[in-house]
């Protein structure tokens, strides 16, 4: 079945970087954009950016420009999201999500989420 | 930047109809998507492009969008519908989520 499986929980110190992976299966990885969304405990959903797995093109929310990098490895159908210069406010669950059709559309398949804790 | 406004909470009696709104400037000109999120789980798409249901989503879920308000309607509400609901749009190549609405089924 179509699914996205994310890497496990991470604990990082302030100032460090974290790289979360998102492995796709059950569909052609390069045919659908991948977006990243995060959610702090008890808070709402916050969009971080998108990546086209075919071209590698990306688009980031202004808030994360300069700190986030989205990449992929098409040979293993895996997308990555790296966030640098971590601070306590980055503590959240990070989700990858597939776009339903193409471009600016709904997110029909979500990963299970990866908890990232930033603490000294 | 484009802002979406949702009520913090909505309550509905078991078996009745719940309506969750999502307000935004001329939101009727955009495609609105709705997600359901239960505690400890990833969001699930329940309505896409204003009024379309993905496969597996009950017909009790419907959506509309006009003017400055989009609405998610849940008919014959069940205990299992209790969750947080988020609306989403795209604006200027950026995706935006509403703040979320907690639906309580009484």
Boltz contact constraints between the chains, C-beta under 6 A:
constraints:
  - contact:
      token1: [A, 44]
      token2: [B, 99]
      max_distance: 6.0
  - contact:
      token1: [A, 44]
      token2: [B, 100]
      max_distance: 6.0
  - contact:
      token1: [A, 45]
      token2: [B, 86]
      max_distance: 6.0
  - contact:
      token1: [A, 45]
      token2: [B, 97]
      max_distance: 6.0
  - contact:
      token1: [A, 47]
      token2: [B, 95]
      max_distance: 6.0
  - contact:
      token1: [A, 59]
      token2: [B, 93]
      max_distance: 6.0
  - contact:
      token1: [A, 95]
      token2: [B, 42]
      max_distance: 6.0
  - contact:
      token1: [A, 100]
      token2: [B, 48]
      max_distance: 6.0
  - contact:
      token1: [A, 104]
      token2: [B, 90]
      max_distance: 6.0
  - contact:
      token1: [A, 106]
      token2: [B, 33]
      max_distance: 6.0
  - contact:
      token1: [A, 106]
      token2: [B, 45]
      max_distance: 6.0
  - contact:
      token1: [A, 106]
      token2: [B, 48]
      max_distance: 6.0
  - contact:
      token1: [A, 108]
      token2: [B, 45]
      max_distance: 6.0
  - contact:
      token1: [A, 110]
      token2: [B, 42]
      max_distance: 6.0
  - contact:
      token1: [A, 110]
      token2: [B, 43]
      max_distance: 6.0
  - contact:
      token1: [A, 112]
      token2: [B, 42]
      max_distance: 6.0
  - contact:
      token1: [A, 113]
      token2: [B, 42]
      max_distance: 6.0
